[in-house]
Amino acid sequence: MTDLLRHTEYFELATTSRLIARARAEIVAARIELACFYALTEAQRRALWQRIESREWFMKMLAEDYPTELEMVDRALEAELTRAG
């Protein structure tokens, strides 16, 4: 699947870039919820992890450079936690 997507170069489309940026933002938001809200139920935690994993899968399939996308998620998360702290 990844090879097929790379062959058609979906990662170059503006829409793909916007969707990947949104996926990064949703991963950051879900990780912040997991880190900051201790009263989450097990079902809520599972839902947040599913969101994270599905967005990471999406990025892995469509991003030109998946490791860089993950690094951008980490930097955004660090910036959010620093700003909140």
C-alpha positions as CSV (number, residue, x, y, z in Angstrom):
1,M,0.0,0.0,0.0
2,T,2.7,2.4,1.0
3,D,4.6,1.8,-2.3
4,L,1.5,2.4,-4.3
5,L,0.8,5.7,-2.5
6,R,4.4,6.8,-3.0
7,H,4.2,5.9,-6.7
8,T,1.3,8.2,-7.2
9,E,2.9,10.9,-5.0
10,Y,0.0,11.8,-2.9
11,F,2.3,13.3,-0.3
12,E,2.9,16.3,-2.7
13,L,-0.8,17.3,-2.7
14,A,-1.8,20.3,-0.6
15,T,-4.7,18.4,0.8
16,T,-2.5,15.6,2.0
17,S,-0.2,18.2,3.8
18,R,-3.2,19.6,5.5
19,L,-4.5,16.2,6.6
20,I,-1.1,15.2,7.9
21,A,-0.9,18.5,9.9
22,R,-4.3,17.8,11.3
23,A,-3.3,14.2,12.2
24,R,-0.2,15.6,14.0
25,A,-2.4,18.1,16.0
26,E,-4.9,15.3,16.9
27,I,-2.0,13.1,18.2
28,V,-0.7,16.0,20.3
29,A,-4.1,16.7,21.7
30,A,-4.8,13.1,22.6
31,R,-1.4,12.7,24.2
32,I,-2.0,15.8,26.3
33,E,-5.3,14.4,27.5
34,L,-3.6,11.1,28.4
35,A,-0.9,13.0,30.3
36,C,-3.0,15.6,32.1
37,F,-6.4,14.1,32.8
38,Y,-6.0,11.4,35.5
39,A,-9.7,10.7,35.9
40,L,-10.1,9.2,32.5
41,T,-12.0,5.9,32.4
42,E,-10.4,2.9,30.8
43,A,-12.7,3.3,27.8
44,Q,-11.7,6.9,27.4
45,R,-8.0,5.9,27.5
46,R,-8.5,3.2,24.9
47,A,-10.3,5.6,22.6
48,L,-7.5,8.1,22.9
49,W,-4.9,5.4,22.1
50,Q,-7.0,4.3,19.1
51,R,-7.0,7.9,17.9
52,I,-3.2,8.2,18.3
53,E,-2.6,4.9,16.6
54,S,-4.9,5.5,13.7
55,R,-3.5,9.0,13.0
56,E,0.1,7.5,13.2
57,W,-1.0,4.8,10.7
58,F,-2.4,7.5,8.4
59,M,0.8,9.5,8.5
60,K,2.9,6.4,7.9
61,M,0.9,5.6,4.8
62,L,0.8,9.1,3.3
63,A,3.8,11.1,4.6
64,E,6.9,11.3,2.5
65,D,9.1,11.2,5.7
66,Y,7.3,9.5,8.5
67,P,10.1,9.7,11.1
68,T,10.2,13.5,10.6
69,E,6.4,13.7,11.1
70,L,6.8,11.9,14.4
71,E,9.6,14.2,15.4
72,M,7.3,17.2,14.6
73,V,4.6,15.6,16.9
74,D,7.2,15.3,19.7
75,R,8.3,18.9,19.3
76,A,4.7,20.2,19.2
77,L,3.9,18.1,22.3
78,E,6.9,19.4,24.2
79,A,5.9,23.0,23.2
80,E,2.4,22.5,24.5
81,L,3.5,21.0,27.7
82,T,6.0,23.7,28.3
83,R,3.5,26.4,27.6
84,A,0.9,24.7,29.9
85,G,3.5,24.2,32.7
